[in-house]
Amino acid sequence: MTIEATVDGEVIQWRDRKRYLWIVGALVPLIPVGMWGLYALTGSSLAWYFGPFFVFVIIPIADMLAGIDPDNPPDEVLEALEEDRYYRWVTYAFIPMQIAGLIWGAFLLGGGTLPGIEDPLTVVQKIGLALGLGMVAGIGINTAHELGHKKEEYERWFARAALSQTFYGHFFIEHNRGHHVRVATPEDPASGRLGETVWEFMPRTVVGSLRSAWDLEKKRFARQKKTHWSVKNDVLNAWAFSVVLWGGLTIAFGWEILPYLVLQAIAGIWLLESVNYLEHYGMKRQKLESGRYERVNPSHSWNSNNIGTNVLLYHLQRHSDHHANPTRRYQALRDFKQAPVLPTGYAGMIVLSWVPQIWRSVMDDRVMDHYDGDLSRANLSPRTAKKYERKYGKVAA
């Protein structure tokens, strides 16, 4: 389908080559059902671990095979492209399928059987299923990220529903009103620091983001001279979605599913925060004479045009444009030539982050090249400051 816009009597046309590939992202919630099919065909317990295999093996391979797509839609067609409701329905379709997949998974976790699954799953099989549900949940958080930025109120409620699986409803508050304000600064719990491992980053971002979301809501209610202990508190009403969902699943399928619900939530949160870690790793906005940080620009986010992960995550890898235009819909996000570029897509980079020595060998020199060798301009982890000063030169006073 061609998008058209008429400017000064001239017709501008543009075709989205990925238009029908975006449906792949909406089909991610079918991963648990795919495990059922694989198990029925093979009888192997490894089939229940297809979720992590899909995200961390198949998608990186797809990135390598499919290559990159650096093409940007012309400015003239951006408005028409954003108004094409097909793209919205792709994201809307994800959520009911996500919830249905979770219910289906909870049935099996509670001891249910199906054709091809004659006996209740073993603990090892349940762990694999929970991890697969967690992969869906993590990508569901990204769907919530896309919808939570939009002006339409119903889309922000859809975001809460998508976040309910992981009990991470406070994310859309902290992300929108916290991260987007503090991004690429030492004060931001969701920006990875140069020299910080992903394992150090995880507790800092999880605790810091929760504290930030709660403080943001407390301040909002304080300005209104009202108590923040209210159903209108967006942290509490987002968590209420999870209470209802988890409570209903526990009543329906038994308390024994709770450890697996926790496991899948941890896996989903870990997937999300791994992406946060790499999106701004080492990037820092410089302070102005006024004491405020410079405005966010394309140089403060790592970008990638790898098609596989971009399709899976709704162009999240065009992260610079997202920070410049938070309400812009995913199909209209553009690539910026001045943005630093990752060597591969997010899925492959997450795998690299598991081994800090490999991660540092791949990323640290890239950060320093981005800042022309000036360590003082990077967002440096205090723990590794002396080590990096020895390697790259002392930080300017």
C-alpha positions in Angstrom: 0.0 0.0 0.0 1.3 3.4 -0.9 1.0 6.4 1.4 0.3 9.7 -0.5 0.4 13.4 0.5 -0.2 16.4 -1.7 2.2 19.3 -1.1 1.8 22.5 -3.2 0.0 20.5 -5.9 2.7 17.8 -6.0 1.8 14.3 -5.0 4.4 12.6 -2.8 4.2 8.8 -2.6 6.0 6.4 -0.2 5.7 2.7 0.3 6.4 1.0 3.7 8.4 -2.1 2.7 7.8 -3.5 6.2 4.1 -2.9 6.2 3.0 -6.5 6.5 6.0 -7.6 8.5 4.7 -5.7 11.5 2.1 -8.4 11.9 5.0 -10.7 13.1 5.1 -8.6 16.3 1.5 -9.1 16.9 1.9 -12.9 16.5 4.5 -13.1 19.3 1.8 -14.1 21.9 1.4 -17.3 20.0 4.8 -18.5 21.1 3.4 -20.6 24.0 0.9 -22.3 21.7 3.8 -23.0 19.3 5.5 -24.8 22.2 2.5 -27.0 22.5 2.8 -27.9 18.8 6.5 -28.6 19.1 6.1 -30.8 22.1 3.2 -32.7 20.5 5.5 -33.3 17.4 8.7 -34.2 19.2 7.8 -35.2 22.8 11.0 -33.3 23.9 10.9 -31.1 27.0 13.2 -28.7 25.1 10.1 -27.6 23.2 9.0 -25.7 26.3 12.1 -23.6 26.0 11.3 -22.3 22.6 10.5 -18.8 23.9 14.0 -17.8 24.9 15.4 -19.6 21.8 13.1 -17.5 19.6 14.2 -14.2 21.1 17.9 -14.8 21.6 18.7 -17.1 18.7 16.2 -16.8 15.9 15.8 -13.1 16.1 19.6 -12.3 16.1 19.9 -14.7 13.1 17.0 -12.9 11.4 18.8 -9.6 12.0 22.0 -11.0 10.3 20.1 -12.5 7.3 17.5 -9.7 6.7 20.1 -6.9 7.0 19.2 -3.3 7.7 16.5 -0.8 6.5 17.8 2.7 6.8 15.0 4.3 4.7 13.0 7.1 6.2 9.5 8.1 5.2 9.5 11.6 3.7 8.4 14.4 6.0 5.5 15.1 3.7 3.9 11.8 4.3 4.4 11.5 8.1 1.0 12.8 9.1 -0.8 10.5 6.6 1.4 7.5 7.7 0.5 8.1 11.4 -3.2 8.3 10.5 -3.2 4.9 8.8 -5.1 2.9 11.4 -3.8 -0.5 10.2 -0.7 0.1 12.3 -2.7 0.8 15.4 -4.7 -2.4 15.0 -1.4 -4.3 14.8 -0.6 -3.2 18.4 -4.1 -3.5 19.6 -4.3 -7.1 18.5 -1.3 -8.0 20.6 -3.0 -7.4 23.9 -6.0 -9.8 23.8 -3.7 -12.5 22.4 -1.2 -11.8 25.2 -3.8 -12.2 27.9 -5.3 -15.3 26.2 -1.9 -16.8 25.9 -1.2 -16.2 29.6 -4.5 -17.8 30.6 -3.7 -20.8 28.3 -0.3 -21.1 29.9 -1.7 -20.8 33.5 -4.0 -23.7 32.6 -1.0 -25.9 31.8 0.9 -24.6 34.8 -2.0 -25.6 37.0 -1.8 -29.2 35.8 -4.1 -29.1 32.8 -3.7 -31.4 29.9 -4.4 -31.1 26.1 -4.2 -33.3 23.1 -0.5 -34.1 22.7 0.1 -33.4 26.4 -1.3 -36.4 28.1 0.3 -35.8 31.5 0.6 -32.6 33.6 3.8 -30.8 32.9 6.9 -31.5 35.0 8.6 -28.8 37.0 11.3 -28.5 34.3 8.7 -28.1 31.6 6.8 -25.6 33.6 9.9 -23.5 34.0 10.4 -23.5 30.3 6.8 -22.5 29.7 7.1 -19.7 32.3 10.2 -18.3 30.6 8.3 -18.4 27.3 5.4 -16.5 28.8 8.0 -14.1 30.2 9.4 -13.4 26.7 5.9 -12.6 25.5 5.4 -10.4 28.6 8.6 -8.5 27.9 7.6 -7.8 24.4 4.2 -6.9 25.8 5.9 -4.2 27.9 7.2 -2.8 24.7 3.7 -2.8 23.2 2.6 -1.0 26.4 5.5 1.5 25.8 4.2 2.2 22.3 0.6 2.7 23.5 1.4 4.5 26.8 2.9 7.5 25.0 -0.2 8.2 23.0 -2.7 11.0 23.6 -5.8 8.8 23.3 -6.9 7.8 26.8 -8.1 4.3 25.8 -4.6 3.5 24.4 -3.0 4.3 27.8 -5.5 1.9 29.4 -4.5 -0.7 26.9 -0.9 -0.1 28.1 -2.0 -0.8 31.7 -3.5 -4.1 30.5 -0.4 -5.1 28.7 1.7 -4.4 31.8 -0.5 -6.3 34.1 1.1 -9.6 33.3 4.4 -8.5 34.8 3.0 -6.4 37.7 5.1 -3.6 36.2 2.3 -1.1 35.7 4.3 1.8 37.2 6.6 1.6 34.2 4.5 3.8 31.9 4.6 6.5 34.6 8.3 6.4 35.3 9.1 6.0 31.6 7.0 8.9 30.3 7.5 11.4 33.1 10.8 10.3 34.6 13.0 8.6 32.0 12.1 11.0 29.2 13.1 13.9 31.4 16.3 12.5 32.9 17.4 10.3 30.0 21.2 10.0 29.4 22.1 11.6 32.8 23.6 10.1 35.9 20.3 10.7 37.7 18.3 8.4 35.4 17.9 4.9 36.8 17.0 3.6 33.3 20.2 4.7 31.5 23.2 2.3 31.6 26.5 3.8 32.6 29.9 3.2 31.0 31.6 0.4 32.9 28.4 -0.8 34.6 27.4 -4.4 33.9 23.9 -5.4 33.1 23.8 -7.4 36.4 24.7 -4.2 38.3 22.2 -2.2 36.3 19.2 -4.5 37.0 18.7 -3.8 40.8 19.5 -0.1 40.3 16.9 0.4 37.6 14.2 -1.8 39.1 14.3 -0.2 42.5 15.0 3.3 41.1 12.2 3.2 38.6 9.7 2.0 41.2 10.8 4.8 43.6 10.7 7.4 40.9 7.2 6.4 39.7 5.8 6.6 43.3 7.5 9.9 43.9 6.1 11.4 40.7 2.6 10.5 41.7 3.1 11.8 45.2 4.2 15.1 43.8 1.3 15.2 41.4 -1.2 14.8 44.2 0.7 17.2 46.5 0.3 19.9 43.8 -3.5 19.2 43.9 -3.4 19.3 47.8 -4.9 15.7 47.8 -3.7 12.4 49.2 -1.9 10.1 46.8 -3.7 7.1 48.4 -6.4 7.3 45.8 -7.8 5.1 43.0 -6.7 7.9 40.7 -3.1 7.3 41.6 -1.8 5.8 38.3 0.7 3.5 40.1 -2.1 2.0 42.2 -4.7 1.7 39.4 -2.1 0.1 37.1 -1.2 -2.4 39.8 -4.9 -3.1 40.3 -4.9 -4.6 36.8 -2.3 -7.1 37.9 -4.1 -7.9 41.2 -7.3 -8.8 39.2 -5.4 -10.8 36.6 -3.2 -12.7 38.9 -6.0 -13.2 41.4 -8.3 -14.6 38.8 -5.7 -16.9 37.4 -4.9 -18.2 40.9 -8.5 -18.8 41.7 -9.1 -20.6 38.4 -5.9 -22.7 38.3 -4.7 -23.0 41.9 -2.1 -21.3 44.1 0.7 -23.6 42.7 0.9 -21.4 39.6 2.1 -18.4 41.6 5.8 -19.3 41.6 5.6 -19.5 37.8 3.7 -16.3 37.5 6.5 -14.6 39.5 9.1 -16.3 37.2 7.5 -15.2 34.0 7.2 -11.6 35.4 10.9 -11.6 36.3 11.8 -12.8 32.8 9.6 -10.1 31.2 11.0 -7.3 33.4 14.5 -8.5 32.8 14.0 -8.4 29.0 12.7 -4.9 29.2 15.4 -3.6 31.5 18.1 -5.3 29.4 16.8 -3.1 26.5 16.9 0.0 28.7 20.5 -0.8 29.7 21.8 -0.8 26.1 19.6 2.0 24.7 21.7 4.8 26.3 24.8 2.9 27.5 27.5 5.5 28.3 25.5 8.3 26.7 25.4 11.6 28.7 23.8 15.0 28.0 26.2 17.8 28.9 25.4 20.4 31.5 24.9 24.0 30.4 26.1 27.1 32.3 22.7 27.4 33.8 23.2 24.0 35.5 20.5 22.3 33.4 21.2 19.5 31.0 21.2 20.2 27.3 18.2 19.1 25.3 18.0 15.5 24.2 19.3 15.0 20.7 19.9 12.0 18.4 23.5 11.6 19.8 22.1 10.4 23.2 20.6 7.1 22.1 22.0 4.0 20.5 20.1 3.2 17.3 19.9 0.2 15.0 18.1 -0.4 11.7 18.3 -4.2 11.8 15.0 -5.4 10.4 14.4 -8.5 12.6 14.4 -6.7 16.0 12.8 -3.6 14.6 9.8 -5.6 13.4 9.6 -7.4 16.7 9.8 -4.2 18.8 7.9 -1.7 16.6 10.9 0.4 15.5 12.0 0.8 19.1 15.6 0.7 17.8 15.0 4.1 16.1 15.3 5.4 19.6 16.6 8.8 18.9 13.5 9.8 17.0 11.3 8.3 19.8 13.0 10.6 22.3 12.7 13.6 20.0 9.0 12.8 19.3 7.6 10.6 22.1 4.0 10.6 20.7 5.1 9.7 17.2 3.7 6.3 16.1 6.2 3.6 15.5 5.7 3.3 11.7 6.7 7.0 11.3 9.9 6.9 13.3 13.0 7.9 11.4 16.7 7.1 11.4 19.2 9.8 12.3 22.7 9.7 10.7 24.3 11.5 13.7 23.0 8.8 16.2 25.5 6.2 17.4 24.8 2.8 15.9 24.9 -0.6 17.6 26.8 -3.4 15.8 23.6 -5.5 15.7 20.0 -5.5 16.8 18.8 -5.3 20.4 18.2 -9.1 20.7 21.8 -9.9 19.8 23.1 -7.1 22.0 21.2 -8.5 25.0 23.1 -11.8 24.5 26.4 -9.9 24.5 25.5 -8.1 27.7 25.4 -11.4 29.6 29.2 -11.6 29.6 30.5 -8.2 30.8 34.0 -8.8 29.3 32.5 -9.4 25.8 30.1 -6.4 26.2 32.9 -4.1 27.2 35.2 -5.2 24.4 32.4 -4.5 21.9 30.8 -1.3 23.4 33.3 0.7 25.4 35.6 1.8 22.6 32.4 2.7 20.6 31.3 5.0 23.5 34.7 6.6 23.6 34.9 7.1 19.8 31.5 8.7 20.0 32.9 11.2 22.5 36.3 11.6 20.6 38.1 9.9 23.5 36.9 12.4 26.1 35.9 10.3 29.1 34.5 13.3 30.9 31.6 13.5 28.4 30.4 9.9 29.1 28.0 8.7 31.7 30.6 6.9 33.7 29.9 4.3 36.5 31.5 5.6 39.7 32.6 2.0 40.6 34.8 1.8 37.5 35.9 5.4 37.2 39.6 4.9 38.2 39.9 1.8 36.0 38.6 3.8 33.0 40.7 6.8 33.8 43.8 4.5 33.6 42.6 3.1 30.3 41.3 6.2 28.5 42.8 9.1 30.4 41.9 11.1 33.5 38.4 12.7 33.6 38.7 16.4 33.2 38.1 18.4 36.4 
